[in-house]
Amino acid sequence: MRRPSRRRGSSLPEDCLFCRLYQEGDHVREADGFVAIKDINPRADVHLLVIPERHVPSFREIGEFEPDEAKRMLDFVADTAKVAGLDEYRLMIFCGAAAGQTVFHLHWHVLGGTFTGLPA
């Protein structure tokens, strides 16, 4: 069953982990349409996930974002790294199961400090 989103009349799948975390998670940062949370399986000293409210399965669907919304998302990702105290960091997006994506809701990994491996 899908419930109406608070934005643009889209629907959010009830079974999407990141849709739930967007709405109810322990956010370290929030902005209109985006949140950042700590990864539950960190692969670096700092490992945050940036999750947009808009549910799209992967980066392939980035075109569904309006240009201003996509820019705000990129700004939020960069600002999240800065607020976390990271001057140098790694950004990762997995696009598809064969590439290692396990949650099919677009999200960005922000990693900094000492790395312990790739995110799963």
C-alpha positions as CSV (number, residue, x, y, z in Angstrom):
1,M,0.0,0.0,0.0
2,R,1.3,3.5,-0.8
3,R,0.5,6.6,1.2
4,P,0.6,10.2,-0.2
5,S,3.9,12.0,0.1
6,R,4.0,15.5,1.7
7,R,5.7,16.7,-1.5
8,R,4.3,16.9,-5.1
9,G,1.6,14.3,-4.6
10,S,3.9,11.4,-5.2
11,S,3.6,8.1,-3.3
12,L,6.0,6.6,-0.9
13,P,6.2,2.8,-0.6
14,E,5.4,1.7,3.0
15,D,8.0,-1.0,2.9
16,C,10.9,1.3,1.9
17,L,13.4,1.5,4.8
18,F,14.8,4.9,3.7
19,C,11.3,6.4,3.3
20,R,10.7,5.4,6.9
21,L,14.1,6.7,8.0
22,Y,13.4,10.0,6.2
23,Q,10.2,10.4,8.2
24,E,11.2,8.8,11.5
25,G,14.9,8.3,11.7
26,D,17.5,9.8,14.0
27,H,18.6,12.6,11.7
28,V,21.9,14.4,12.2
29,R,20.9,17.1,9.7
30,E,17.7,18.1,8.0
31,A,16.7,20.5,5.2
32,D,13.6,20.8,3.1
33,G,13.4,17.5,1.3
34,F,16.6,15.9,2.6
35,V,18.0,14.3,5.7
36,A,21.4,12.9,6.8
37,I,21.7,9.9,9.2
38,K,24.6,7.9,10.5
39,D,25.1,4.6,8.7
40,I,24.3,1.6,10.9
41,N,27.3,-0.3,9.4
42,P,30.0,2.5,9.1
43,R,32.9,1.9,6.8
44,A,34.8,5.0,7.9
45,D,35.3,7.2,10.9
46,V,32.5,9.4,9.5
47,H,29.9,7.5,7.5
48,L,26.7,9.4,6.8
49,L,23.8,8.7,4.4
50,V,22.0,11.6,2.7
51,I,18.5,10.6,1.8
52,P,16.1,12.6,-0.3
53,E,12.4,12.5,0.6
54,R,11.5,11.9,-3.0
55,H,11.5,8.2,-3.5
56,V,13.3,7.2,-6.7
57,P,15.0,3.7,-6.8
58,S,18.4,4.8,-7.9
59,F,20.6,7.5,-9.5
60,R,19.2,6.4,-12.9
61,E,16.1,8.4,-12.0
62,I,17.8,11.6,-11.1
63,G,15.9,13.3,-14.0
64,E,12.8,13.0,-11.9
65,F,14.2,15.8,-9.7
66,E,13.5,19.4,-10.8
67,P,16.8,21.2,-11.5
68,D,16.5,23.4,-8.4
69,E,15.7,20.3,-6.2
70,A,18.8,18.4,-7.6
71,K,21.0,21.4,-6.9
72,R,19.6,21.7,-3.4
73,M,20.4,18.0,-2.9
74,L,24.0,18.4,-4.1
75,D,24.4,21.5,-1.8
76,F,23.0,19.5,1.1
77,V,25.4,16.6,0.5
78,A,28.4,19.1,0.4
79,D,27.1,21.0,3.5
80,T,26.6,17.7,5.4
81,A,30.3,16.9,4.8
82,K,31.3,20.3,5.9
83,V,29.2,20.3,9.1
84,A,30.6,16.8,9.9
85,G,34.1,18.5,9.9
86,L,35.3,16.8,6.7
87,D,37.6,18.8,4.4
88,E,38.5,15.7,2.4
89,Y,35.9,12.9,1.9
90,R,34.5,10.3,-0.4
91,L,31.0,10.4,-1.9
92,M,29.5,7.2,-3.1
93,I,26.3,6.2,-4.9
94,F,25.5,2.6,-5.8
95,C,23.3,2.3,-8.9
96,G,21.7,-1.2,-9.1
97,A,22.1,-4.5,-7.4
98,A,25.2,-5.6,-9.4
99,A,26.9,-2.4,-8.3
100,G,26.2,-3.2,-4.6
101,Q,23.0,-1.2,-4.0
102,T,21.0,-2.9,-1.3
103,V,18.3,-0.3,-0.5
104,F,16.5,0.9,-3.6
105,H,15.9,4.5,-2.7
106,L,18.5,7.0,-4.0
107,H,21.0,7.9,-1.3
108,W,24.5,9.2,-1.0
109,H,27.2,7.8,1.2
110,V,29.5,10.5,2.7
111,L,32.6,9.0,4.2
112,G,35.6,10.6,5.8
113,G,38.6,9.8,8.0
114,T,40.0,6.3,8.0
115,F,38.2,3.8,5.7
116,T,37.5,0.2,6.7
117,G,36.2,-1.0,3.4
118,L,33.4,-0.3,0.9
119,P,29.8,0.2,2.1
120,A,27.6,-2.8,1.6
